[in-house]
Amino acid sequence: MSAGFVLEFEKPIVELERKIAEMKEFASGENVELSREIESLEQKLDRLADEIYSKLTRWEKVQLARHPRRPYTLDYINALCHDFVEIHGDRGFADDKAVVCGFGRFHTYKVALVGQQKARDTKGKLMRNFGMMHPEGYRKALRVMRLAEKFELPILIFIDTPGAYPGIGAEERGQAEAIARNIREMFRIKVPIIISIIGEGASGGALGIGVGDVVLMLENSWYSVISPEGCAAILWRDQAKASEAAEALKLTAQDMLELEVIDKIIPEPRGGAHRNPQGVYELLGKEILTQLQYFNSLSKEQLLEQRTQKFRRMGEVLQI
């Protein structure tokens, strides 16, 4: 399990937290007054954490997005929604467990929910295929989105994938076609679609469920045409240069907002979502509700026009 998992740049913080916890335990057990010393260490911890987390590199943010204790799609669904009922299968081949689809209630809204799902233990990772969807996963997602349109339900989508599954079987069953069809059809769906990138957002694997009216992105997530490792393998034939690739790709939430690929960054508690999941649920849930209220007030024609223009603007070329 990942309870004790610590990233390299987190180690000084974790070590200081451990010392503070030991000092508090000693003071309590031995009935010794150490409040001044503890307060001094806590102030030092605050300064250290502020310094480290304010200067994270792009590669370090990729590592945070992959943290094994980071909340996954089902964590968000269980925290933000109630009466969730999962829908299985694409009615054509199989049920892809790398993506969770279903219906539930979000505040006063009945909604459809779609999101890539990872796992924390070996058995779960294999079952969820590490969050990498097969063609049947994209077809299952589209089936649920069409049902949502039929019953006029808004769609909430959570993106967290290292990419679409690149295996031979997936290609044989039409991986590229399934992703392309989803992209096309999501431009036509006449209900609000709220996208939230909660971890990794890699390539067509993300974009296959990533067309919507607004794209929200957690502060320490990433979104790119390729993973840093994949980019490094292609450019330098060396995955060890993933950190250099991450810098070149400009894949952080801050980069995406500057490039106008996303619409808003959702801040995370200091240290990342894994350190305070409840805080992240509240922040993301509040923003989703705000966006849902706005887009639900638009006519179907306005909704589709705004969605189309939003993505068309991403392809603008400036001639100098």
N, C-alpha and C positions, 0 to 999 in steps of 0.2 A: 504493500500500500504506500501512499504518498504523503502520509501525515508528517513525516520528517523531512520532506524534500525541500532543499534550500538552493536557490540559484547562487552562483559565485559572488555576484555583487551584493547579495543579501546577507552574506555571512557576517560582516562586521555588525550589522544591525541585530541579527539573531543572537550573536554572542553577547552583545550588550544587554539585550532583553533577558537572556538567561542569567546574567550576573545580577540584574535588578530583581528578578524573581527569587534567586537564591538568597539575596540580602533581605528581602521581605520575609521569606520563610524563616531565616535565622533570627531576625528581630522578633518575629512572632513567637517562635519556639523557645527562645532564650529570654524573652521579655526584656530586650535591649532596645534603647532608644536610638534609632538610626534614620529617623525621618529626614534630617538635613542631608545626610549622605545619599539617601535614596532620591530625594528631590534633585540633587545635583546631577546624579546619573541620568535621571529622566530628562532633564534639560539637555544634557549632552546627547541623549538618544534622539530627541527632537531635532537638534541641529544636524546630527549625522544623517538622519533619515531625509530631512529636507535637502541636504546637499547631494545625497546619492540619487534620490528619485527625481530631482530637478535637472539632472545632467545625464539621464539615460541615453545611450546610443540607440540607433534604430534596431540593431541586432539584439540589444538587451530588452527592448520592447517586444520584439518577436518572441523572445524567451518567456517574458511575462504572459504573452497571449497563449503560450503553450503550457503554462504552469499546470501540473496535474491536479491541483486543488482549485483551479479556476472553475466557476460555475458553468455548467453546460445547459443546453436547451431545456431539458426536462426540469432542471432546477428553476429556471426562469418561469416556465409554464406553471409549475406547482406553487411558486411564490406569488405570481401575478394573477393567476386565473383559478377558477373553481369550476366544478362539474365537468372536468375535462374527460372527453371520450375519444380514445384513439381509433383511427381508421387504418386498416391494413390492406396491403396488396394493390397492384396496379391493374387488376382484372385482365392481365395478359400473360404474365410470366411468374412473378413471385412477389413476396413482401420484402422490400429492402429495409433492413433495420438500421441502416446508416442515417435514415431520415425519419423523423417522427411527425405524423400528420393527424389532425383530428379537429374536434370542435369543443368549445368551452365558453365560459363567461368571463369577460374582463370588465370589471366595474359593472355598469348597467348594460354593456354591449354583449350581444351574442357574437362570437367571432370564430373564424377558422384559424388554426395554428399549424405552422409548418416550420421545421428546423432540423438542421443536421445535429446528430447526437453522437458524442464520444463516450468513453467509459474509462474507469480508473483501475480496473484489474485486468489481468491477461484474458480471462474468459470473456469479459464484457467487451474488451477492445476487439477481439476476434469477431464476436457477434455483431458489433456495430461497424466493423470494417474500418476502424479508426476515423469514423466520420466521413469516409469517402463513398459517395453515392454511385450506384450502378444505374444503367438506363431505366430499369424498373422503378428506381427511387424517384427519378425526375417525372416519370409517368404517374406514379402514385401522387406526387405533390400536385401535379397539374389536375388530376382527377378531383382532388379535394378542393383546389382553387375553383374549378368549374362548378362544383356543388355549392361553394360559397357564393358564387355569382348567381346561381339559380335561386338561392334563398336570400339574396341580398345581405350577405354577412361580410363585414370587413375582414381582411386577412392580415394576420401578424406573422412575420417571418423572422427567424433567427438564423444567422449565418455563422457557421463555425466549422470549417473544413480545410484540410491541407490540399484539397483538389478532388476532382472527380476520379473515380477508380480507373487506372490506366491498363487494366488486365485485358488479355486476349478475348475472354468471354464477354466483357463489357463492350469491347469494340465490335465483336460479332453481332451483338444484340442492338447496335446502333447508338452508341454513347453520344457521338457528335450530333446525330439527328435529334435525339431526345433533348439535349441541352438547347439546340437551336430552336426546336419547336416551343419549348418553354419560354424562351426569350420573346419569340414572336407573339405567343398567346397571352403572355402577361401584359403586353401593351394593349390588349383588347379587352381584358377583364374589367367589367364595369362596376367594380366596388373598390373602396380604398384599400391600398396595399402599403403597409408600414414595414420597412426593412430595418432590422437591427443587426449590426455586425458585432458579435459578442466575443470573438476570439480570432480565429484565422479566417481569412477570406481569400482563397487562392483560385485564381484563373476562372475558367468556365465552370468549375465545380461550384464556385460561389455564385457566379452570374446566372447559372441555370435556375436559381430561385431568387435572383437579386434585382429584378426589375420592379420598381414600385414608385409610389408617389413621393415618398421621402425616404432617404437613407440615413439612418442614425449609426454612429460608430462609437464604441466604447474607447476611452482614452488610450488604453494599452493594447488595442487590437491592431491587426494589420490587414491590408487589402491590396492585392497585386495580381498582375497577369501570370506570375510564376512565383514559386517559393524561393527564398534566398539560396537554398541548397541546389535547387534545379537550375537556377540562373548561374551559379558558380560552376556547376558541372558542365554547362554548355559553353560559357565564356572562357573558363580557365582549366576545364577538365579536372577540377579539384574542389570537392564539396567543402573542404576545410576553409575555403575563402568565402564562406557564406556571409560572414560579417561584412566583408567588402561589398558583396552583392546587395546586401540589405541597404547599405548607404546609397548605392547607385540606383536602386529601384524606387527609393522615396515612397515607402509603403505604409508609413505610420498614419494615424488618424489626422495628425497635424498637417502632414503632406497632402493627404486626400482632400482636406478642407480647403487648403490653399489652391489646389488644382480644380476645385469645385466638382469633384467626383462624388462627394458626400455632402449632406446638408447641415449636419450638426454633430459636434463631439459631446458625448456624455461623460462627464468627469467620473473618475474612480476614486475611492478612498486611497489615502496615501499608502503606497506599497502594492497596490493592485487589487483587483476584485476578489482574489482569494483570501485577502486579509479581512475583508468585511463584506461578505456576500449580501447581507441584508441591506446595507447602505446602497449597494449597486442596484438591487431590485427596486428600491424606492425611487432612486433617481431615474432609472430607465422607465419604470412604470409611469411616473409622473409625465415624462416627455411623450411617451406613447399615447397617453390619454389626451394630452394637448393636441397632438397631431391628428389623432382620430376624430376629435371634435371638429377640427377645422375641415378635414377632407370629407367628413360625413355630411357637411353642410353644402357641398358643391353638387351641381347637377352631374349626371353621368357624362354629358358632353364636355363640361368644364374639366372634369376629372381626367378623362382620356387626353384632352388637348394639353393640359398642364404636364401630364406624365410624358407625353411624346416630346414636347418642347424641352423638358428637363434633360432628357438624354441626348437630344439633338445638339444641345449647346455644348456637350462634352466633345463633340467632333469638330468644333470650329477651328479653322486655321487662320492665323493672322499673317498677312503678307506685308512685308516691310519693303 
